[in-house]
Amino acid sequence: MTPAALTPLPSTPQWEDADTFYEQLMDAHAGLTAEQSALLNARLILVLAHQIGRRDVLEACIATARLPG
């Protein structure tokens, strides 16, 4: 699929409580080795992808994450 055909992602924030989420994420990584942290991130990505469920949205998320900056 070409980037032009990707589902557009919302440009406005979708957070309910970004600060709390960030704190929980940092707490989840506390005390982990770099390898354990990477595995946690991989599992979290798969859990979140399962919750999103739509391939077109997931594809747009991947493309957006690959953009520089």
C-alpha positions in Angstrom: 0.0 0.0 0.0 1.4 3.4 -0.9 1.5 6.2 1.8 -1.1 8.2 -0.1 -3.6 5.3 0.4 -3.0 5.1 4.2 -5.8 5.9 6.6 -5.2 9.4 8.0 -4.5 9.5 11.7 -6.1 12.1 13.9 -3.9 15.2 14.2 -5.4 16.2 17.5 -4.3 14.5 20.8 -6.4 11.5 21.7 -5.1 11.2 25.3 -7.4 10.9 28.3 -4.5 11.4 30.7 -1.2 11.5 29.0 0.9 12.2 32.1 -0.6 9.2 34.0 0.0 7.0 31.1 3.6 8.1 30.8 4.2 7.6 34.5 2.7 4.1 34.3 4.9 3.3 31.3 8.0 4.5 33.1 7.1 2.5 36.2 6.6 -0.6 34.1 10.2 -0.3 32.8 11.7 0.4 36.3 14.3 -2.1 37.3 14.3 -3.9 33.9 17.4 -4.7 31.9 17.6 -3.2 28.4 16.6 -6.6 27.0 13.6 -7.0 29.4 12.6 -3.4 28.5 12.7 -4.2 24.8 10.6 -7.3 25.3 8.1 -5.3 27.4 7.8 -2.8 24.5 7.3 -5.5 22.0 4.5 -7.1 24.1 2.9 -3.8 24.7 2.9 -3.0 21.0 1.1 -6.3 20.3 -1.4 -5.8 23.0 -2.2 -2.2 21.7 -2.4 -3.5 18.1 -4.9 -6.1 19.3 -7.0 -3.4 20.9 -6.9 -1.2 17.7 -7.6 -4.2 15.5 -7.9 -2.4 12.2 -5.1 -3.2 9.7 -5.4 0.1 7.9 -5.0 2.1 11.1 -2.1 -0.1 12.2 -0.4 0.4 8.9 -0.8 4.2 9.2 0.6 4.0 12.7 3.7 2.1 11.5 4.2 4.5 8.6 3.9 7.5 10.9 6.3 6.0 13.4 8.9 5.6 10.7 8.9 9.3 9.8 11.9 11.2 10.9 11.8 13.3 14.0 
